[in-house]
């Protein structure tokens, strides 16, 4: 495989990069009838044995009560644990290996492992009903005249659930007006805590165990004993507390947010670095939620944390309130004692712009001052690859390595310290990495050994020998750092050979000190020219430079690597073909909805030269609101081809062209998903007319297709029919390209 294609290897094999890129047939494995019970009991025994110091009396009673259940009850409980949701209907439970479901439920009730359904379970109760069942219950209920019913024939299940929560009495949704057929899982706190101790995260199932038994997921064999995740009950409970808060904040109710605001000043603090980090994340997430909802209490919440990015939000909110003096003091403190690289970059940049009147920040300045390369826009879908091909034409080697090569070099260099050393902190067989790497303690815990290894980089050939030995000895071992790719390994050894003296030791030392914060953001390309290595960050039109990328560029520069940012601007070629596409669908979500019509026009040299269109049978009902919008009915698509029938013809129509659409992410996303449903990959260079009109025709009141058509006096006689919209978008594209070519000639 040519090295220039290395990026394709990396990104197409992202899952394999976590372990081995080689794929070999696995023998068929049949799991035992009660495999899930074995897994649960294995987890329980593991935690009881290794975590006695962090298990409270209530947790211990949970384990003892479970072990006292009969076989059917234990099996049913674990089955419930592995099901989605917290509320269950007896009629939905059928397991061949459980002899008497009803008796098992009764035993679980008696032992308080399940309980009756409460009004607080209403949403979960609604979720286990079908959409049609909820709609039927709503139809049967008599509501007051002022209650506006949803459109029951077309409303989504989520809408019906929200309406029921607000207007339909709890008892109405239960079969025969009683909650008896339903029950809910109890002891969820105790169960969640045991799973948390084992996995170190909130977990609702034991799928990893099944994947291990099936041979899908490898586990490392460690000579050393697994170490407890937490040293005290206080730290364990605090960590569990913050993980739950972070999960709840994804969809917390307004009442729950109010509770968080009231409790936040009293959230647990600790000298433990992990607890400090988790608390900072929780406060930032709560503060960000309040900012999104324009709640003035956001500032007070952010001020509870001295961690980035809450410190940045505090500065910005202080400035917004006109409290510039307080903001200046805080910025000075952050510059003097930053908690991370990104905080320092923010503080220095913000201070210069707000208090020293610098017009633009370092990120913008660096991007504006970067060299520009002009490339044919048929390569729009992969600007890094386009630059690689451009350099190859000039006789220069380049590879899209980004973070992968640094992870590879780091993992191979410190393999023994990460996976074999007796001091490695591994908590269970599924762990892929020593805990101290994530908590920032890796360098302190192994300082002498790390410095010894870094000193060896003074003799690159010796390092390469050791990397070879590690690569061969541990080939295929599952981990999150090293890809067992021969091509990547060969490129890694070239980096070691050609790096400036001392440069790699400098970068690797930084990584050992703050792996989590510094493992991402490395430049896209590694370039070798005349036996010298340099790195380049590629930015296409509209891309911005992120702070972590700037931090890595500066870090590599301090290590003596030549680095650069290269901007890509696309050349408009009159002979370039564009296919302008518009799709009509059953709704806005690609996961749940389908395409009902495709319209496409091919443009070349300023003219529409060919058209293609087809109705598509979406194999599902078209909602009435979509029918009203598009005019496409179920009858119209009943005899239309399904997508699989037109897939080859449509792909042929797109051949060699740039895919263009108005809000291209929407249309491209639906087409890509339709191809995925028939197990085909879809990839095209893409241009969005919304993005381009904003760039080349700034200041218009609206960039909708209808308003742009009106602005440019383009006919739009059948808006929301695919071919009509594709034709109008094509005319807008011609206006855009006319403007682009004029600018290109200057």
Secondary structure as GFF3:
##gff-version 3
##sequence-region A 1 746
A	DSSP	three_ten_helix	3	5	.	.	.	ID=ss1
A	DSSP	alpha_helix	6	12	.	.	.	ID=ss2
A	DSSP	three_ten_helix	16	18	.	.	.	ID=ss3
A	DSSP	alpha_helix	35	50	.	.	.	ID=ss4
A	DSSP	three_ten_helix	52	54	.	.	.	ID=ss5
A	DSSP	alpha_helix	57	68	.	.	.	ID=ss6
A	DSSP	alpha_helix	71	82	.	.	.	ID=ss7
A	DSSP	beta_strand	87	89	.	.	.	ID=ss8
A	DSSP	three_ten_helix	90	92	.	.	.	ID=ss9
A	DSSP	alpha_helix	101	110	.	.	.	ID=ss10
A	DSSP	beta_strand	114	115	.	.	.	ID=ss11
A	DSSP	three_ten_helix	119	121	.	.	.	ID=ss12
A	DSSP	alpha_helix	122	127	.	.	.	ID=ss13
A	DSSP	alpha_helix	131	140	.	.	.	ID=ss14
A	DSSP	alpha_helix	157	167	.	.	.	ID=ss15
A	DSSP	three_ten_helix	170	173	.	.	.	ID=ss16
A	DSSP	three_ten_helix	175	177	.	.	.	ID=ss17
A	DSSP	beta_strand	182	185	.	.	.	ID=ss18
A	DSSP	alpha_helix	188	199	.	.	.	ID=ss19
A	DSSP	alpha_helix	207	214	.	.	.	ID=ss20
A	DSSP	alpha_helix	233	248	.	.	.	ID=ss21
A	DSSP	alpha_helix	254	264	.	.	.	ID=ss22
A	DSSP	alpha_helix	273	292	.	.	.	ID=ss23
A	DSSP	alpha_helix	298	302	.	.	.	ID=ss24
A	DSSP	alpha_helix	310	320	.	.	.	ID=ss25
A	DSSP	alpha_helix	324	336	.	.	.	ID=ss26
A	DSSP	alpha_helix	341	355	.	.	.	ID=ss27
A	DSSP	alpha_helix	362	369	.	.	.	ID=ss28
A	DSSP	beta_strand	371	376	.	.	.	ID=ss29
A	DSSP	three_ten_helix	377	382	.	.	.	ID=ss30
A	DSSP	alpha_helix	383	393	.	.	.	ID=ss31
A	DSSP	beta_strand	397	400	.	.	.	ID=ss32
A	DSSP	alpha_helix	404	413	.	.	.	ID=ss33
A	DSSP	alpha_helix	415	415	.	.	.	ID=ss34
A	DSSP	pi_helix	416	420	.	.	.	ID=ss35
A	DSSP	alpha_helix	435	439	.	.	.	ID=ss36
A	DSSP	alpha_helix	442	445	.	.	.	ID=ss37
A	DSSP	alpha_helix	447	455	.	.	.	ID=ss38
A	DSSP	three_ten_helix	456	458	.	.	.	ID=ss39
A	DSSP	alpha_helix	460	473	.	.	.	ID=ss40
A	DSSP	alpha_helix	486	498	.	.	.	ID=ss41
A	DSSP	alpha_helix	503	513	.	.	.	ID=ss42
A	DSSP	alpha_helix	515	518	.	.	.	ID=ss43
A	DSSP	beta_strand	525	529	.	.	.	ID=ss44
A	DSSP	beta_strand	532	540	.	.	.	ID=ss45
A	DSSP	alpha_helix	547	558	.	.	.	ID=ss46
A	DSSP	beta_strand	562	571	.	.	.	ID=ss47
A	DSSP	beta_strand	578	585	.	.	.	ID=ss48
A	DSSP	beta_strand	595	604	.	.	.	ID=ss49
A	DSSP	beta_strand	607	615	.	.	.	ID=ss50
A	DSSP	alpha_helix	624	630	.	.	.	ID=ss51
A	DSSP	alpha_helix	634	638	.	.	.	ID=ss52
A	DSSP	alpha_helix	643	654	.	.	.	ID=ss53
A	DSSP	beta_strand	658	661	.	.	.	ID=ss54
A	DSSP	alpha_helix	664	677	.	.	.	ID=ss55
A	DSSP	beta_strand	686	688	.	.	.	ID=ss56
A	DSSP	alpha_helix	689	696	.	.	.	ID=ss57
A	DSSP	alpha_helix	705	711	.	.	.	ID=ss58
A	DSSP	alpha_helix	722	745	.	.	.	ID=ss59
###
